[in-house]
Structure formats: C-alpha cells, structure tokens
C-alpha cells in the first residue's frame, strides 16, 4: 500500500527528549549525554543509515538543544550551494547528507572540520553510507570516520507499533488497533514523522473535542 508523506508542519521543533529511539538507542543516548555535558568532547560523531532512520531529526534536535543553551552552530547540507567561512562563535559544526556534497561543499566541510578541531569544537555529521564508502575527498572522508560512528536503522513494523503505542500512552491518547494500522500503513515510516503526526492528531482532536479515529485523521489532513 502506498505510504503518504507527512507534510502538515512541525508542531514543535525536533528534540532529543521527544525522539523515540527504537533500534537507535545507542546513538540517541550518546547525543543526549554529549549535548548535556558542560564540557562537550571535541571528538567527532558520524551517523549513517538509510532515509527514514532519523539522521536529520537527530542533527536538528542537537541544534535545538544547543540553541536553548545559548550556543551557536554551523549547519551545512547539500542545499547550501555557497557555504560561508567557519565562524569562531560556533560551538559545534553540523553536517547533513554529506554523501551528496559538491566539490565546493566538500572543500568547505573540510575547512570547517579543521577549524573546529583546532578550536576544540564539536563536529556532528550524517550520511547515507559508512565513512569508508563515501565518495568524498580522502581528507574529509577519513576525518568523518575517525571518531564515534553509529549506524542507524529504520525501525521494523513491530518496533514502530510498540513505539507509537508507548508514545500515545505517554500522552494519554487512546489509539484503537484500526487507527494504529491506518497510521502505520499510510504514513511515512520514520519515527520522527510518526511522533509529529501524533502531536498534530492530539492537538486536532482536542480542538474538535473528538476521539482519534480514522475519519478524524482524514478530516485533519483535508483541513490542511
């Protein structure tokens, strides 16, 4: 059955606390400890895995956590055609979808990496492939792989069901098996999107003063 992409707007910024880790608990715990530490280690961290495993969500969640602490972060992804020079006010450099970097972006990423390490600043990067398989310039590729490396996995259907059930229970939301089946077969399968959907459903149901049912979900999507 065709899955629908979730495109109804974030109810709240991505957060580490709100990320349901599932099979990616080791990486999630590492990032929580790292962002909460008063003396963050400058050893880089690299996350890799397929689309839908939560890489971008985790990077954005780290960015948001550091922003709340008053820290500034450098951000680089393939959409930034002309990256700026490294800013010494940055506490951390965040690099997403590194496997798709152009030559210009690779040059900037390497320069950012060197500057961050010189100043003992953190580097958190993510890509779809392990460091050894990245088709990047060698000096950048090797630096991405020398620190902490975590492989992320897309949760299985039973894992997604268990996480969604627990998240709903934590919010005091009752989801019938039919509603669970509808959500899990028709929406994006990554956990970040499912949690986003649950937040939207909770808010919409409260406004409508109705229980969360399949007709309610359809009504919410039609109203967007």
N, C-alpha and C positions, 0 to 999 in steps of 0.2 A: 504494500500500500504506500502511496506517495506521502512523504512527510512534508509538512508545511514549515517553511522558515518562520521563525518568530520575529516579527517586526512591529512591535507595539510600544517601543520606547522603554528605557530603563526606569523602573520605579525608584531606584536608588543606586548610587554608584557601586561598582563592584567592591566587595570587601573580602578579606581573608576569613573573617568570622562567619560570613554568610556563604562561604564556599563549601559545598558538600563534597568532601574529597573522594569518597568511594575508594577505588583502587589506587588513588594517587595520594594517599595519606602521608607517605614519607616526604614527598616534595612539599606538600602543604605544611607539615609540621616544621620542616626546615625553614621555609619562608616566614612562618609566624615567629619562630624564635629569632630569626635574623632581623626582622623589622622591629621587633620589640626590644632588642638588645641596645643598651645605652652606648655600647662600643661595637658597632657593626663591623664584622670581619670584611676586609677588602678582597678575600678570596672569591673569584667569580663563580656564578652559578649558571648552568645552562640546562634548559628544559627542552625536551624534544618529544614529538609524537604526532599522530595524525590530526586532521581537523576535527574539532569537537571534543578534544580531550581536556580543554581548559587552559591552554597556554596563555592566550591573550588575556583571559579573565584574571589569571594569577598576576601577570605583569601589571595590569591596570589596578588590581587590588593592592599590590605593593605600592604603586604610585600614589594611590589614595591614602593609604596608611601613613606614608611618609609626609604627604602634604598636610595631613592632620597634625603631624609633629612639627610642622613648620619647615620641613626640608624641601629643597628643590631637586628636581630630577630631569635629566636629559632623556628625551624619547626619540627613537629612530625606528621607522618602519618603511616598507617599500613605497609608501605614498609620499614620502618626503624627498622630493627629487633633488633638492639642493640643501643638504644638512648644514646647519650653522657650525661654527667652530666650537670646540669644547668650552664650556663656561665653568670657571673655577668655583662658582657658587653652587654648582650641582653637588649633591651628596652621593648620588647614585646615577649610573647610566643604565637605561633600559632599552633593549634592542629586540624587536619582534620580527618574526618571519625572515630571519637572516638568510635563509636559503634563496630568497628572491632578490637580494640586494644587487643593484647595478654596480659597475666598477667605481662610480663616484661614491656611492653609498658605502661600499667596502672600504674605500680609502678613508672616508670619514669615520667609519666604525673602528678601524684600526687606530686612527689618531685619538679618538675618544678613549679607546681601551688603554692605550699607552699613557695618556694623561691621567686617567682615573687611577691606574696602578701607581703612577709616580706620586700622586697626591693621596694615596691610600683610600680611594673612594671605591664603593661597590660597583660591580657590573652584574646585571641580570639579563640574560639573553634567552631567546627561544627560537626554535626552528622545527621543521618537519622531519629532519634527519639527524642521526647522531653526528657528532663533530667529524669523525673520520670520513663520513660520506658526503660532507658538504662541498659543493663545487665553488669554493671561495678561494681567494688568495691564501697561500700557505701560512703566512704570518698571522692572519686573522683566524683562520681555521684552528691552528694549534692553540692559540690563546683561548678560544672558546671552549676547548676541551680539557684544559689543564686543571680546572677547579672542580667544583661539585657538579656532577652530571646526573640528571634524573630523566628516566623515560616515563612519559605519561601515557595512560591508556584510556580509551573511550570505555565507559562503564558498560557492562553487559546489560541485557534487558532485566534480568532479576535484580542486579545491583541498582539500576535506575529506579526500579519499582520500590525497592526497600528504602532508598534514599528519599524518594518523593513521599513515601508514606511517613517516614520519620519527620521530614520537614513539615508536612501538613499537620501531623500530631503536635509538633512543637508550636505551631501557630494556632492550635485549637480548631483546625479545619477538618471537617469530615469529608472524605472522598470515597464514593462507592467504587466497587470493582469496575463497574461500567465506565465511570468517569476516568479512572486510572487507565483503563485500556484505551479510551479515546485519546487521552493526552499522550500516552506513550507510543501510539501508532501514527499520530498525525502531526506531531511537532518535532522540532529539532531534538536530537537525542543527547546533546551535551548537557551536563548538569547545570551549567550557568544559565542556559536558556530555560531549563525547566524551573529553576528557582525564580527566575524573572517572571515566568508565566504564573507561578503560584502567587507571587506578590500581587500581580495585576488582578488575578482572579479574586483574591481575598479582598482587595480594595473595591473591585467592581461589585462583588456580592454584598458587601456592607452597604454600598450606596443604593443598591437595588433592593436591599433587605430580603434577599432570596438565598436559598441554599445553592451550593455549587453543583450544577447539573450540566448535562450535555447541551440542552437548549440555552442555558445561561452562558456557557462558553461561546457558542455560536453567536449569541446576541452581542457579547462583548467584542468579538472580532469584527462583526458587521458594523459596530458603532465607531470603530477606529478610523 
